[in-house]
Amino acid sequence: MAKAAFVGFGEVNTPIDIIIRKCEKAAADLEAQGLDLIKVYPITDDYEEKDVKKAVSALTGQDFDCLVVCIAGWIPTHAVVKVTEHFRHKPMVLWGLCGWIENDGRLVTTADQAGTTAIRKTFYDLGYTFKYIYDIIGKPSGAARVCKYATAAAAAAKLRHARVGMAGYRDMNLYGTQADGPSLKRVVGPEIETFEMLELQQRYEKVTDAEKQAVIDNCISKWKFLKPAKREGLEKAAGYYLAAKAICDERGYEAISLKDVDGMKKLLGFPPAPIFMLLADEAGLVTVPENDSLGNVTQLMVKHLTGQAAHYLEFYEFFESSVLAGVPDYVPAAVVDGEVTVMPAAFGELSEGILNVSRVKGGELTMCRLTCVDGQYYMHMVSGFGKTPQKWEEAGWTQPAPQLPGLEIELDDVPAFAENVMCQHYIIAYGDQRELMENLCDILGIEVI
C-alpha cells in the first residue's frame, strides 16, 4: 500500500467549513482507493503562518511516498510553497478540486483552479517532480488518478534500493541483455550484483538428499507431468533451487537471472526451467533467463506497480495484426490458465530437462521493456489482447514437439511496434497498466515510447 501525505489548502477568507468539507471528502475518496494517508488540513494563508508551520511540523520526520497537494479553493502560491519546499525531494500531486451545482442550478466555486493554475508553473520552475490533476463538476473525482501516481511513487522508492542477482553475465554473448551499472543506479535505482556459477554449484553440492526430497514432495509434486521425469532431473531442480534461493535470501535479491545456454545447460548439463519456476512460485522472485539485466529491472518495475508476476515472453513470429510471443522454458504459476503442466524434453544437442508446457492466461495486457539508447533510458510500451495461439512448435525439439507456452497478442499497429522493438524479451502485465507505468517513468525521468 502506498503512503501519502495529504495537505489541503484554502484561502483564509473562504468559509473554513467549506474547505474542511471538501478536504474531508477528497481524503476519504483516496482512502477508499486504498491509499494510506497522513492528513493535514485546512492550511490557509493566515498572516502569522500558523497553519503552514503546523503542516511542516506534522509532516517532518514522517515516512511517505508522495505529497498530495490538495487545492480546495483559491490560495496564494507562497503559502503552498512554504510547505512543499520542505519536501521537494518527494514526488507530488497538485490536485485541484472543483465547485458544485446548487439545487436551483447555480454553480458555486471556491476558485480551486485559480489556485492550481497559479501554482502549476511555479512547481515546474522550482524543479518539482509532480503530476497536475483537476476535478470537473459532475464528473468522477480524480482520486483514482491520484492513487495511481502515489502507487508509482511508492514503486520508485522501492526500486531505489532494489537488488538483482545475476548468476554469470552476458549469456550467449548477447548485446541487448547488458546494462550499465552507474547509469541504471542513477536513473532507476536497482543494483545488479553478479555471482559466479561456481558458487551456485558449490552450494548445490551441500544440499542434502532430504532437503531435495522435501522440495520434490511439497513443491514439484504440484505440477502435472505429461510424462514421468527422471529422478536425477527432479533432484537437480530441487537442489539448484535451494542453492539459488539461499543466495537470494542472504543478499536480499528481489529478482534473479541465471546464465542459461552457456551456463546451466552447457556447463552443468541441466536446463534451468524448473529452477526458475520454483524461484518464482515458491520464493516469490521475478525471474528471466539469459542474464537479461534490463529484463529483470523491467519486471521489478511492473511488479511494484501492479503486484503481478511480471513474466517474460519472447517473440517468434510477426503477423499483420498480431505477434506470436512464447517461451522455450517456463512461465510462473500465477499466469497459468489451469494446471501447471510440465514434461521432460530436449532441444537440439542440449540435455533433457523439465519443460513447462502450460497454457497461458490471455486477455487485455500491457507489454513493456526498459532500454538504454545512447546513455538515455526509455520505456517501450504497448497495450494488446492476448489469446491462445494456433498449434505451433519450435523446430529442434524432440518429437512429438511440445506445445510451448505462449500467446498470440493482437496489437493496433504491428509495424510501429516492430520499428521500436528493443529486445527479444518483453515483460507482461495483465490489464491496461500504461498510466501506472507512465507515472513511474515520469517520476524517474524516463521517456515512454
BAMAR-67702 format. One record per residue (C-alpha): z, x, y; residue in three letters. Coordinates in steps of 0.1 Angstrom, whole numbers, padded with zeros to 4 digits, always signed. Last residue first. Layout:
BEGIN
ZXYALA;...
***
This chain:
BEGIN
-0265+0080+0053ILE;-0228+0080+0065VAL;-0218+0108+0088GLU;-0184+0124+0081ILE;-0158+0128+0108GLY;-0128+0122+0086LEU;-0117+0090+0103ILE;-0153+0077+0104ASP;-0158+0087+0068CYS;-0128+0066+0058LEU;-0139+0036+0078ASN;-0174+0039+0064GLU;-0159+0040+0029MET;-0139+0008+0035LEU;-0169-0009+0051GLU;-0192+0000+0022ARG;-0170-0012-0006GLN;-0193-0041-0017ASP;-0179-0048-0052GLY;-0174-0024-0080TYR;-0171+0013-0072ALA;-0195+0038-0088ILE;-0198+0076-0082ILE;-0232+0093-0082TYR;-0242+0122-0104HIS;-0278+0136-0104GLN;-0273+0148-0069CYS;-0281+0141-0032MET;-0306+0112-0032VAL;-0320+0107+0003ASN;-0357+0101-0004GLU;-0347+0084-0037ALA;-0326+0058-0018PHE;-0354+0051+0006ALA;-0379+0047-0023PRO;-0355+0024-0042VAL;-0351-0001-0013ASP;-0330-0032-0019ASP;-0315-0018-0051LEU;-0311-0032-0086GLU;-0290-0011-0109ILE;-0299-0009-0145GLU;-0266+0001-0160LEU;-0254+0026-0185GLY;-0235+0036-0217PRO;-0259+0053-0242LEU;-0274+0033-0270GLN;-0272+0060-0297PRO;-0303+0074-0314ALA;-0308+0065-0351PRO;-0315+0093-0352GLN;-0298+0124-0339THR;-0301+0126-0302TRP;-0329+0146-0286GLY;-0348+0120-0267ALA;-0325+0098-0245GLU;-0324+0062-0256GLU;-0331+0028-0243TRP;-0326-0009-0251LYS;-0330-0028-0219GLN;-0304-0024-0193PRO;-0272-0044-0188THR;-0270-0053-0151LYS;-0258-0036-0120GLY;-0263-0050-0085PHE;-0266-0027-0055GLY;-0250-0012-0025SER;-0259+0022-0011VAL;-0240+0053+0000MET;-0249+0089+0009HIS;-0218+0104+0026MET;-0225+0134+0047TYR;-0207+0167+0054TYR;-0222+0193+0077GLN;-0225+0230+0068GLY;-0262+0230+0065ASP;-0261+0199+0043VAL;-0229+0190+0024CYS;-0227+0161+0001THR;-0204+0132-0008LEU;-0220+0107-0031ARG;-0218+0069-0032CYS;-0229+0039-0053MET;-0215+0005-0045THR;-0213-0024-0069LEU;-0221-0061-0074GLU;-0221-0069-0111GLY;-0221-0050-0143GLY;-0194-0038-0168LYS;-0205-0010-0191VAL;-0211-0015-0228ARG;-0195+0013-0248SER;-0214+0041-0266VAL;-0188+0068-0261ASN;-0198+0099-0281LEU;-0174+0118-0304ILE;-0190+0152-0310GLY;-0214+0169-0333GLU;-0222+0204-0322SER;-0251+0211-0299LEU;-0286+0221-0311GLU;-0302+0189-0299GLY;-0276+0162-0293PHE;-0251+0153-0319ALA;-0233+0121-0327ALA;-0200+0107-0340PRO;-0194+0071-0327MET;-0175+0054-0300VAL;-0168+0019-0287THR;-0142+0009-0261VAL;-0141-0028-0267GLU;-0155-0054-0243GLY;-0172-0046-0210ASP;-0160-0011-0203VAL;-0153-0001-0167VAL;-0115+0004-0171ALA;-0120+0022-0204ALA;-0134+0053-0187PRO;-0170+0062-0194VAL;-0183+0088-0218TYR;-0210+0112-0229ASP;-0247+0110-0221PRO;-0241+0088-0191VAL;-0262+0061-0175GLY;-0282+0051-0145ALA;-0316+0033-0147LEU;-0328+0026-0112VAL;-0340-0006-0097SER;-0368-0022-0075SER;-0399-0002-0084GLU;-0383+0017-0112PHE;-0365+0051-0112PHE;-0354+0066-0145GLU;-0325+0087-0159TYR;-0300+0088-0131PHE;-0264+0098-0136GLU;-0233+0076-0136LEU;-0198+0086-0126TYR;-0166+0066-0128HIS;-0144+0056-0098ALA;-0115+0042-0119ALA;-0107+0017-0092GLN;-0077+0017-0067GLY;-0102+0008-0040THR;-0098+0034-0011LEU;-0077+0060-0030HIS;-0100+0057-0060LYS;-0132+0059-0040VAL;-0122+0090-0020MET;-0108+0106-0052LEU;-0141+0100-0070GLN;-0160+0115-0041THR;-0139+0146-0044VAL;-0146+0149-0082ASN;-0183+0145-0075GLY;-0180+0171-0048LEU;-0169+0197-0074SER;-0191+0187-0103ASP;-0179+0213-0128ASN;-0202+0199-0155GLU;-0182+0167-0163PRO;-0165+0141-0141VAL;-0129+0129-0143THR;-0105+0108-0123VAL;-0070+0110-0137LEU;-0049+0082-0151GLY;-0033+0103-0179ALA;-0041+0078-0207GLU;-0074+0063-0197ASP;-0090+0090-0176ALA;-0076+0121-0194LEU;-0081+0104-0228LEU;-0118+0096-0220MET;-0124+0130-0206PHE;-0111+0146-0238ILE;-0132+0122-0258PRO;-0164+0133-0240ALA;-0156+0171-0243PRO;-0184+0182-0267PRO;-0168+0207-0291PHE;-0182+0240-0301GLY;-0158+0261-0282LEU;-0182+0284-0265LEU;-0214+0263-0262LYS;-0200+0228-0261LYS;-0168+0233-0241MET;-0182+0260-0218GLY;-0219+0263-0211ASP;-0225+0225-0216VAL;-0192+0212-0203ASP;-0173+0234-0179LYS;-0145+0209-0173LEU;-0137+0186-0144SER;-0104+0173-0132ILE;-0089+0149-0107ALA;-0054+0141-0095GLU;-0041+0176-0102TYR;-0004+0181-0096GLY;-0001+0216-0109ARG;+0022+0211-0139GLU;+0008+0177-0148ASP;-0028+0189-0146CYS;-0022+0219-0168ILE;-0003+0198-0193ALA;-0030+0172-0193LYS;-0056+0199-0202ALA;-0037+0211-0232ALA;-0028+0176-0243LEU;-0065+0165-0241TYR;-0076+0197-0259TYR;-0053+0188-0288GLY;-0062+0152-0291ALA;-0100+0157-0290ALA;-0097+0187-0313LYS;-0077+0167-0338GLU;-0101+0139-0338LEU;-0131+0162-0342GLY;-0114+0180-0372GLU;-0108+0147-0389ARG;-0145+0140-0388LYS;-0155+0107-0372ALA;-0160+0075-0391PRO;-0189+0054-0380LYS;-0191+0026-0354LEU;-0156+0036-0343PHE;-0137+0011-0321LYS;-0112+0029-0300TRP;-0075+0020-0298LYS;-0068+0045-0326SER;-0076+0073-0302ILE;-0044+0065-0282CYS;-0013+0060-0302ASN;-0022+0073-0337ASP;-0046+0100-0326ILE;-0023+0111-0298VAL;+0007+0112-0321ALA;-0013+0131-0346GLN;-0021+0158-0321LYS;+0016+0162-0312GLU;+0025+0164-0349ALA;-0002+0190-0356ASP;+0014+0211-0328THR;-0003+0222-0296VAL;+0001+0259-0290LYS;-0035+0267-0298GLU;-0046+0242-0272TYR;-0026+0261-0246ARG;-0045+0293-0253GLN;-0079+0274-0253GLN;-0072+0258-0219LEU;-0061+0291-0205GLU;-0093+0308-0218LEU;-0114+0281-0201MET;-0101+0297-0169GLU;-0086+0278-0140PHE;-0102+0267-0108THR;-0084+0250-0079GLU;-0103+0227-0056ILE;-0081+0218-0026GLU;-0087+0184-0011PRO;-0087+0178+0026GLY;-0119+0161+0038VAL;-0131+0182+0068VAL;-0110+0214+0068ARG;-0104+0216+0031LYS;-0141+0210+0023LEU;-0151+0235+0050SER;-0128+0262+0035PRO;-0137+0256-0001GLY;-0175+0254+0000ASP;-0186+0233-0029ALA;-0208+0236-0060GLN;-0222+0208-0081THR;-0257+0208-0065GLY;-0266+0243-0074TYR;-0263+0242-0112LEU;-0257+0274-0131ASN;-0254+0254-0163MET;-0217+0247-0154ASP;-0209+0260-0120ARG;-0172+0269-0125TYR;-0146+0272-0152GLY;-0119+0245-0157ALA;-0117+0228-0123MET;-0085+0211-0113GLY;-0086+0191-0081VAL;-0057+0189-0057ARG;-0051+0163-0030ALA;-0032+0173+0002HIS;-0054+0159+0029ARG;-0069+0133+0005LEU;-0037+0113+0006LYS;-0038+0111+0044ALA;-0074+0101+0044ALA;-0067+0073+0018ALA;-0039+0059+0040ALA;-0063+0059+0070ALA;-0089+0041+0049ALA;-0063+0015+0039THR;-0055+0011+0076ALA;-0091+0006+0084TYR;-0094-0021+0057LYS;-0062-0037+0070CYS;-0077-0040+0105VAL;-0108-0056+0090ARG;-0087-0082+0072ALA;-0066-0089+0103ALA;-0096-0096+0125GLY;-0086-0133+0125SER;-0111-0158+0113PRO;-0133-0175+0140LYS;-0124-0204+0164GLY;-0118-0181+0193ILE;-0131-0146+0187ILE;-0110-0116+0177ASP;-0117-0080+0187TYR;-0118-0048+0167ILE;-0122-0013+0180TYR;-0117+0015+0155LYS;-0099+0048+0163PHE;-0098+0086+0161THR;-0086+0095+0196TYR;-0104+0120+0217GLY;-0089+0111+0250LEU;-0123+0100+0263ASP;-0127+0077+0234TYR;-0093+0061+0239PHE;-0101+0057+0276THR;-0134+0042+0267LYS;-0117+0014+0247ARG;-0088+0008+0271ILE;-0103-0012+0299ALA;-0124-0032+0274THR;-0093-0038+0253THR;-0072-0052+0282GLY;-0099-0074+0297ALA;-0105-0084+0261GLN;-0070-0099+0258ASP;-0073-0118+0291ALA;-0044-0142+0283THR;-0068-0170+0277THR;-0067-0208+0277VAL;-0099-0227+0270LEU;-0095-0264+0279ARG;-0108-0289+0254GLY;-0081-0316+0259ASP;-0063-0305+0227ASN;-0061-0269+0240GLU;-0085-0242+0229ILE;-0072-0207+0222TRP;-0072-0172+0236GLY;-0080-0140+0217CYS;-0065-0109+0201LEU;-0078-0074+0209GLY;-0072-0048+0182TRP;-0075-0011+0190LEU;-0070+0004+0156VAL;-0056+0039+0154MET;-0059+0070+0132PRO;-0028+0093+0138LYS;-0029+0126+0156HIS;-0026+0108+0190ARG;+0009+0096+0180PHE;+0029+0104+0212HIS;-0002+0098+0233GLU;-0003+0062+0220THR;+0028+0051+0238VAL;+0022+0063+0273LYS;-0015+0054+0266VAL;-0006+0018+0263VAL;+0013+0015+0295ALA;-0013+0036+0314HIS;-0041+0011+0304THR;-0027-0018+0324PRO;-0022-0047+0300ILE;-0041-0080+0298TRP;-0031-0100+0268GLY;-0022-0098+0231ALA;-0035-0062+0227ILE;-0025-0050+0193CYS;-0025-0012+0190VAL;-0023-0007+0152VAL;-0012+0029+0145LEU;-0022+0041+0111CYS;-0007+0060+0081ASP;+0030+0056+0088PHE;+0061+0078+0084ASP;+0087+0072+0111GLN;+0101+0102+0131GLY;+0093+0086+0164THR;+0083+0050+0160LEU;+0114+0032+0174ALA;+0119+0058+0202SER;+0082+0055+0214VAL;+0084+0017+0214ALA;+0117+0015+0233LYS;+0105+0041+0258LYS;+0074+0019+0265VAL;+0095-0012+0267ASP;+0119+0004+0292LYS;+0091+0016+0314GLU;+0112+0012+0346GLU;+0084-0008+0362TYR;+0077-0031+0333ASP;+0042-0025+0318ASP;+0050-0046+0287THR;+0056-0040+0251ILE;+0065-0071+0231PRO;+0067-0059+0204TYR;+0075-0031+0179VAL;+0067-0037+0142LYS;+0068-0012+0113ILE;+0044-0028+0089LEU;+0034-0027+0052ASP;-0001-0042+0049LEU;-0007-0066+0020GLY;-0032-0089+0036GLN;-0004-0114+0043ALA;+0014-0086+0061GLU;-0016-0083+0085LEU;-0017-0120+0092ASP;+0021-0120+0098ALA;+0017-0092+0124ALA;-0011-0112+0142ALA;+0010-0143+0142LYS;+0041-0125+0155GLU;+0020-0108+0182CYS;+0006-0141+0194LYS;+0040-0158+0196ARG;+0056-0128+0213ILE;+0028-0126+0239ILE;+0031-0164+0246ILE;+0069-0163+0249ASP;+0066-0135+0274ILE;+0046-0156+0299PRO;+0022-0130+0314THR;+0036-0112+0344ASN;+0047-0082+0325VAL;+0013-0076+0309GLU;+0011-0078+0271GLY;+0012-0053+0243PHE;+0020-0054+0205GLY;+0027-0022+0186VAL;+0022-0023+0148PHE;+0029+0009+0130ALA;+0010+0009+0097ALA;+0018+0015+0060LYS;-0010+0013+0034ALA;+0000+0000+0000MET;
***
